[in-house]
Amino acid sequence: MPTISPISEFHAALLQAAVTTGVAAVCWYLFVQYRRDYFLWWSVAWSLYVLRIGAILAFLITSAQPWLFVHQVLTGSTALALLWAALTFSQSTPWRSWYAVALALPVVWSYVAIYQIQSFMLAALPAVLFLSFATLWTSRIFYKLWRVTGSRGAVVLSGVLFTWGLHHLDYPMLRAKGAWNPWGYYLDIMFVLAMAIGIVILVLEQLDRRTRELERLSARMVQQHEEERHRVSLELHDQTAQVWAAVKMQLGVLRERAPEQLTGAIERLLNLVDTGIRSIRSVTTTLRPPLLDDLGLVPALRALVQTFAEQSGLDIAFEAPIEPPAVSRDAALALFRALQEALSNVARHSGATSASVRLAVLGGDVTLVVRDNGKGFTLPPHLPTAPPPSIGLAGMRERITALHGSVNVESGQGAAITVRIPLSHASS
């Protein structure tokens, strides 16, 4: 006659299975999202753990020894899967052929313990030691990872696994004799949930680390871009412009000595040379604004607005605080480039007759707002807050994001671009 487990133990086991299934599903979702092998192995480990609980329930209901054998195999396999997930995460070791021995051990010993050995203690003790050793080894891996990286998720997992590994050792003396029933299931649920919390913290830390790496890469690319612009600007100013100046001097000498019938042609050449020199000066100023280095942010922005207004014919108002914000060279250059791109967009796309530029310090941010009275633009219906595609805007966002700032584009009666850089990053 089959023996039925106490209802409290049965319900506790079902709750543990449900919680562990949820953790396995979360790990599987993370694997699908990020395609990292350790998420897959965590999902496999918790799935094996759910199957282990199912084997426990089946044995409690039927008392059939095959279920006890399956339970023992799945217990050891779960520990090995968690261990391999930890090894995969820490990238501490590749697969080695002798690991197959560890995979076979739960199957072989479970068969010997269930069907060959009559002494419970002799059968249970080696399995418990193997399970505890695998759990403590996994704890050690995360402990080493914490020592190297300072990861909070790693230290949580290390502490949980260390405690769980010690808890396994009480099985022959207490849990197998019903001393923990049903509280042992609730304790295991706490261990599983604590493991899930540690895994989530690891994921968040990795995403944060990846974000910081992308920010550093973006900042480095912007810096290299500016260094290249500076180099080209110096070459144009120091070499090309000097060559054109020498040509102009030679043409001037030639004009004084040339016959009268050639004077008009030489004069036209001199005008072309003057145009070329002005063009080079304009390009060098665009590549590397000298006012920004010589006078600071506000005079450079004011000069840019005045020059652009003269060239475009737009009526552009400029407003800045009497006490300009103290910003770093990188932040000043990012704001200057943002204003260049914004004014360029106004001239090319808006059809505006006037615009306004306002620099201010608002809510702990250095804010630059460029607004025009043009036709604006139509936003895609599925992206109600997205700006229209623009390589220039993408470059602006890249520069500002590298300083932990933001770029917001609005369209209504005209268009407005708002650039914000936190003072904590603008001044450092």
Buried (B, 14 or more C-beta within 10 A) or exposed (E): EEEEBEEEBBEBBBBBBEBBBBBBEBBBEBBEEEEBEBBBBBBBBBBBBBBBBBBBBBBBBBBEEEBBBBBBBBBBBBBBBBBBBBBBBBEEEEEEEEBEEBEEBBBEBBEEBBEEBEEEEEBBBBBBEBBBBBBBBBBBBBBBBBEEBEBBBBBBBBBBBBBBBEBBBBBBEBBBEEEBBBEBBEBBBEBBBBBBBBBBBBBEBBEEEEEEEEBEEBBEEBEEBBEEBEEBBEEBBEEBBEEBEEBBEEBEEBBEEEEEEEEEEBEEBBEEBEEBBEEBEEBBBEBBBEBBEEEBBBBBBBBBBEBBBEEBEBEBEBEBEEEBBBBBEBBBBBBBBBBBBBBEBBBEBBEBEBBBBBBBBEEEBBBBBBBBBBBBBEBEEEEEEEBBEBEBBEBBBBBBBBBBBBBEBBBEEBBBBBBBBBBEBBEE
